């Protein structure tokens, strides 16, 4: 009886310890925009002219995150023969989450214009200097009037193309028209 209680106590302790650790490190349910902006307001570029949006490079913005909505990105995509939108999860550890530089190199070797869109805001990951052509785009949560990641992602995707209804990370466009979505960049 004592052994059973002891084992049960260990299981309960491990359950609480594990759930706290997961809860403390879990990100992605909310945008975390306000928290990230208050910690580093210079990280973001807002109120931009759409005409110049597509011309920005990562180098001339010095690691800024460009705040946009789906309609803004749609205008850039429409100017490209081949484009890939990658929804970047800054803390993803899955086998389908690749470093930004790797995705950039893969697209460059295939003459595909890459647009990286952060699923949510993470100060530590967004302050890192990346070796990529374009700046990282952040979704304008004020425009979509929600801080819930799933809701603003859904609205953002519908603004790009009404036919996008998937949970994939990679969205491929030919001549500005949505072609197909993929779970991995290597499925492209």
Secondary structure as the mmCIF struct_conf table of DSSP 4:
data_model
#
loop_
_struct_conf.conf_type_id
_struct_conf.id
_struct_conf.beg_label_comp_id
_struct_conf.beg_label_asym_id
_struct_conf.beg_label_seq_id
_struct_conf.end_label_comp_id
_struct_conf.end_label_asym_id
_struct_conf.end_label_seq_id
HELX_RH_AL_P HELX_RH_AL_P1 UNK A 2 UNK A 25
BEND BEND1 UNK A 28 UNK A 29
STRN STRN1 UNK A 30 UNK A 30
HELX_RH_AL_P HELX_RH_AL_P2 UNK A 33 UNK A 39
HELX_RH_3T_P HELX_RH_3T_P1 UNK A 41 UNK A 43
STRN STRN2 UNK A 44 UNK A 45
BEND BEND2 UNK A 47 UNK A 47
HELX_RH_AL_P HELX_RH_AL_P3 UNK A 50 UNK A 53
TURN_TY1_P TURN_TY1_P1 UNK A 54 UNK A 55
HELX_RH_AL_P HELX_RH_AL_P4 UNK A 58 UNK A 61
TURN_TY1_P TURN_TY1_P2 UNK A 62 UNK A 62
BEND BEND3 UNK A 63 UNK A 63
HELX_LH_PP_P HELX_LH_PP_P1 UNK A 64 UNK A 64
STRN STRN3 UNK A 65 UNK A 68
HELX_RH_AL_P HELX_RH_AL_P5 UNK A 70 UNK A 78
TURN_TY1_P TURN_TY1_P3 UNK A 79 UNK A 79
BEND BEND4 UNK A 81 UNK A 81
STRN STRN4 UNK A 82 UNK A 88
TURN_TY1_P TURN_TY1_P4 UNK A 90 UNK A 91
BEND BEND5 UNK A 94 UNK A 94
TURN_TY1_P TURN_TY1_P5 UNK A 95 UNK A 96
HELX_RH_AL_P HELX_RH_AL_P6 UNK A 100 UNK A 108
TURN_TY1_P TURN_TY1_P6 UNK A 109 UNK A 111
STRN STRN5 UNK A 113 UNK A 118
BEND BEND6 UNK A 119 UNK A 120
HELX_RH_AL_P HELX_RH_AL_P7 UNK A 123 UNK A 126
BEND BEND7 UNK A 127 UNK A 128
BEND BEND8 UNK A 133 UNK A 134
HELX_LH_PP_P HELX_LH_PP_P2 UNK A 135 UNK A 135
STRN STRN6 UNK A 136 UNK A 139
HELX_RH_AL_P HELX_RH_AL_P8 UNK A 141 UNK A 144
TURN_TY1_P TURN_TY1_P7 UNK A 145 UNK A 145
STRN STRN7 UNK A 148 UNK A 148
HELX_RH_AL_P HELX_RH_AL_P9 UNK A 149 UNK A 160
TURN_TY1_P TURN_TY1_P8 UNK A 162 UNK A 163
BEND BEND9 UNK A 169 UNK A 169
STRN STRN8 UNK A 170 UNK A 174
TURN_TY1_P TURN_TY1_P9 UNK A 175 UNK A 176
STRN STRN9 UNK A 177 UNK A 182
BEND BEND10 UNK A 183 UNK A 184
HELX_RH_3T_P HELX_RH_3T_P2 UNK A 185 UNK A 187
#
